[in-house]
Amino acid sequence: MTDRSHVTTHVLDSTIGRPAAGVPVILERDEVGNWVMIASAETDADGRVNALGPAQLHPGRYRVSFDTGVYFAEQEVKAFYPEVQIIFELADANAHYHVPLLLSPFAYSTYRGS
Protein backbone atom coordinates (compact mmCIF):
# COMPACT_ATOMS: atom_id res chain seq x y z
CA MET A 1 0.00 0.00 0.00
CA THR A 2 1.36 3.42 -0.93
CA ASP A 3 1.35 6.39 1.43
CA ARG A 4 -1.34 8.96 0.86
CA SER A 5 -0.09 12.33 -0.23
CA HIS A 6 0.59 15.14 2.24
CA VAL A 7 -2.38 17.05 0.78
CA THR A 8 -5.66 15.33 -0.07
CA THR A 9 -9.10 16.59 -1.06
CA HIS A 10 -12.72 15.57 -1.27
CA VAL A 11 -15.30 17.35 -3.46
CA LEU A 12 -19.01 17.09 -2.69
CA ASP A 13 -21.73 18.47 -4.94
CA SER A 14 -24.16 19.93 -2.39
CA THR A 15 -26.92 20.45 -4.96
CA ILE A 16 -27.32 16.72 -5.49
CA GLY A 17 -25.92 15.52 -2.16
CA ARG A 18 -23.30 13.30 -3.80
CA PRO A 19 -19.56 13.20 -4.42
CA ALA A 20 -18.32 15.17 -7.43
CA ALA A 21 -16.48 12.65 -9.60
CA GLY A 22 -14.23 13.71 -12.45
CA VAL A 23 -13.15 17.14 -11.16
CA PRO A 24 -9.62 18.01 -12.38
CA VAL A 25 -7.43 19.17 -9.45
CA ILE A 26 -3.99 20.83 -9.43
CA LEU A 27 -1.66 21.31 -6.45
CA GLU A 28 0.88 24.15 -6.64
CA ARG A 29 3.48 25.71 -4.34
CA ASP A 30 4.25 29.43 -4.11
CA GLU A 31 7.91 29.90 -5.04
CA VAL A 32 8.63 33.59 -4.35
CA GLY A 33 5.45 34.82 -6.04
CA ASN A 34 5.40 32.19 -8.81
CA TRP A 35 3.06 29.21 -8.60
CA VAL A 36 4.85 25.95 -9.47
CA MET A 37 2.76 22.86 -10.22
CA ILE A 38 3.51 19.88 -8.00
CA ALA A 39 0.80 17.45 -9.08
CA SER A 40 -2.51 17.03 -10.85
CA ALA A 41 -5.26 14.46 -10.53
CA GLU A 42 -8.98 13.94 -10.98
CA THR A 43 -11.51 13.15 -8.28
CA ASP A 44 -12.53 9.50 -8.17
CA ALA A 45 -16.08 8.09 -8.00
CA ASP A 46 -16.21 9.06 -4.31
CA GLY A 47 -15.10 12.63 -5.12
CA ARG A 48 -11.69 12.06 -3.50
CA VAL A 49 -8.08 12.59 -4.45
CA ASN A 50 -5.78 10.69 -2.09
CA ALA A 51 -2.72 10.88 -4.34
CA LEU A 52 -2.15 14.58 -4.94
CA GLY A 53 1.59 15.03 -4.83
CA PRO A 54 4.22 13.50 -2.59
CA ALA A 55 3.79 12.03 0.90
CA GLN A 56 5.97 14.85 2.30
CA LEU A 57 6.03 18.57 1.49
CA HIS A 58 8.00 21.45 2.94
CA PRO A 59 6.18 24.14 4.90
CA GLY A 60 5.00 27.02 2.73
CA ARG A 61 2.08 28.47 0.83
CA TYR A 62 0.17 26.09 -1.43
CA ARG A 63 -2.79 26.35 -3.79
CA VAL A 64 -5.32 23.71 -4.80
CA SER A 65 -7.26 24.54 -7.98
CA PHE A 66 -10.45 22.76 -8.99
CA ASP A 67 -11.69 22.91 -12.60
CA THR A 68 -15.36 23.11 -11.66
CA GLY A 69 -16.28 24.24 -15.19
CA VAL A 70 -15.36 20.81 -16.57
CA TYR A 71 -17.39 19.07 -13.87
CA PHE A 72 -20.53 21.16 -14.35
CA ALA A 73 -20.29 20.95 -18.16
CA GLU A 74 -20.29 17.14 -17.82
CA GLN A 75 -23.44 17.45 -15.69
CA GLU A 76 -24.97 19.84 -18.29
CA VAL A 77 -25.34 22.48 -15.57
CA LYS A 78 -24.61 26.18 -16.05
CA ALA A 79 -22.39 27.41 -13.23
CA PHE A 80 -21.10 30.79 -12.10
CA TYR A 81 -17.65 29.62 -10.91
CA PRO A 82 -15.64 27.85 -13.64
CA GLU A 83 -12.70 27.41 -11.25
CA VAL A 84 -12.16 27.38 -7.50
CA GLN A 85 -8.73 28.11 -6.02
CA ILE A 86 -7.93 27.55 -2.37
CA ILE A 87 -4.68 28.99 -1.00
CA PHE A 88 -3.45 27.73 2.36
CA GLU A 89 -0.38 27.64 4.59
CA LEU A 90 1.22 24.27 5.18
CA ALA A 91 2.91 25.04 8.50
CA ASP A 92 3.51 21.60 10.01
CA ALA A 93 5.61 19.31 7.83
CA ASN A 94 4.44 16.32 9.90
CA ALA A 95 0.69 16.98 9.72
CA HIS A 96 -1.69 15.78 7.04
CA TYR A 97 -3.60 18.52 5.16
CA HIS A 98 -7.08 17.66 3.88
CA VAL A 99 -8.72 20.44 1.83
CA PRO A 100 -12.39 19.59 1.12
CA LEU A 101 -14.63 21.52 -1.25
CA LEU A 102 -18.43 21.75 -0.95
CA LEU A 103 -19.67 22.77 -4.37
CA SER A 104 -22.81 24.05 -6.07
CA PRO A 105 -23.27 25.93 -9.36
CA PHE A 106 -23.49 29.32 -7.58
CA ALA A 107 -21.56 28.86 -4.33
CA TYR A 108 -18.73 26.95 -2.70
CA SER A 109 -17.29 26.43 0.74
CA THR A 110 -14.15 24.88 2.18
CA TYR A 111 -12.59 24.11 5.54
CA ARG A 112 -9.54 22.44 7.08
CA GLY A 113 -10.45 18.77 7.11
CA SER A 114 -8.85 15.85 8.89
C-alpha positions as CSV (number, residue, x, y, z in Angstrom):
1,M,0.0,0.0,0.0
2,T,1.4,3.4,-0.9
3,D,1.3,6.4,1.4
4,R,-1.3,9.0,0.9
5,S,-0.1,12.3,-0.2
6,H,0.6,15.1,2.2
7,V,-2.4,17.1,0.8
8,T,-5.7,15.3,-0.1
9,T,-9.1,16.6,-1.1
10,H,-12.7,15.6,-1.3
11,V,-15.3,17.4,-3.5
12,L,-19.0,17.1,-2.7
13,D,-21.7,18.5,-4.9
14,S,-24.2,19.9,-2.4
15,T,-26.9,20.4,-5.0
16,I,-27.3,16.7,-5.5
17,G,-25.9,15.5,-2.2
18,R,-23.3,13.3,-3.8
19,P,-19.6,13.2,-4.4
20,A,-18.3,15.2,-7.4
21,A,-16.5,12.6,-9.6
22,G,-14.2,13.7,-12.4
23,V,-13.1,17.1,-11.2
24,P,-9.6,18.0,-12.4
25,V,-7.4,19.2,-9.5
26,I,-4.0,20.8,-9.4
27,L,-1.7,21.3,-6.4
28,E,0.9,24.1,-6.6
29,R,3.5,25.7,-4.3
30,D,4.2,29.4,-4.1
31,E,7.9,29.9,-5.0
32,V,8.6,33.6,-4.4
33,G,5.5,34.8,-6.0
34,N,5.4,32.2,-8.8
35,W,3.1,29.2,-8.6
36,V,4.8,25.9,-9.5
37,M,2.8,22.9,-10.2
38,I,3.5,19.9,-8.0
39,A,0.8,17.5,-9.1
40,S,-2.5,17.0,-10.9
41,A,-5.3,14.5,-10.5
42,E,-9.0,13.9,-11.0
43,T,-11.5,13.1,-8.3
44,D,-12.5,9.5,-8.2
45,A,-16.1,8.1,-8.0
46,D,-16.2,9.1,-4.3
47,G,-15.1,12.6,-5.1
48,R,-11.7,12.1,-3.5
49,V,-8.1,12.6,-4.4
50,N,-5.8,10.7,-2.1
51,A,-2.7,10.9,-4.3
52,L,-2.2,14.6,-4.9
53,G,1.6,15.0,-4.8
54,P,4.2,13.5,-2.6
55,A,3.8,12.0,0.9
56,Q,6.0,14.8,2.3
57,L,6.0,18.6,1.5
58,H,8.0,21.5,2.9
59,P,6.2,24.1,4.9
60,G,5.0,27.0,2.7
61,R,2.1,28.5,0.8
62,Y,0.2,26.1,-1.4
63,R,-2.8,26.4,-3.8
64,V,-5.3,23.7,-4.8
65,S,-7.3,24.5,-8.0
66,F,-10.5,22.8,-9.0
67,D,-11.7,22.9,-12.6
68,T,-15.4,23.1,-11.7
69,G,-16.3,24.2,-15.2
70,V,-15.4,20.8,-16.6
71,Y,-17.4,19.1,-13.9
72,F,-20.5,21.2,-14.3
73,A,-20.3,20.9,-18.2
74,E,-20.3,17.1,-17.8
75,Q,-23.4,17.5,-15.7
76,E,-25.0,19.8,-18.3
77,V,-25.3,22.5,-15.6
78,K,-24.6,26.2,-16.0
79,A,-22.4,27.4,-13.2
80,F,-21.1,30.8,-12.1
81,Y,-17.7,29.6,-10.9
82,P,-15.6,27.8,-13.6
83,E,-12.7,27.4,-11.3
84,V,-12.2,27.4,-7.5
85,Q,-8.7,28.1,-6.0
86,I,-7.9,27.6,-2.4
87,I,-4.7,29.0,-1.0
88,F,-3.5,27.7,2.4
89,E,-0.4,27.6,4.6
90,L,1.2,24.3,5.2
91,A,2.9,25.0,8.5
92,D,3.5,21.6,10.0
93,A,5.6,19.3,7.8
94,N,4.4,16.3,9.9
95,A,0.7,17.0,9.7
96,H,-1.7,15.8,7.0
97,Y,-3.6,18.5,5.2
98,H,-7.1,17.7,3.9
99,V,-8.7,20.4,1.8
100,P,-12.4,19.6,1.1
101,L,-14.6,21.5,-1.3
102,L,-18.4,21.7,-1.0
103,L,-19.7,22.8,-4.4
104,S,-22.8,24.0,-6.1
105,P,-23.3,25.9,-9.4
106,F,-23.5,29.3,-7.6
107,A,-21.6,28.9,-4.3
108,Y,-18.7,27.0,-2.7
109,S,-17.3,26.4,0.7
110,T,-14.1,24.9,2.2
111,Y,-12.6,24.1,5.5
112,R,-9.5,22.4,7.1
113,G,-10.5,18.8,7.1
114,S,-8.9,15.9,8.9
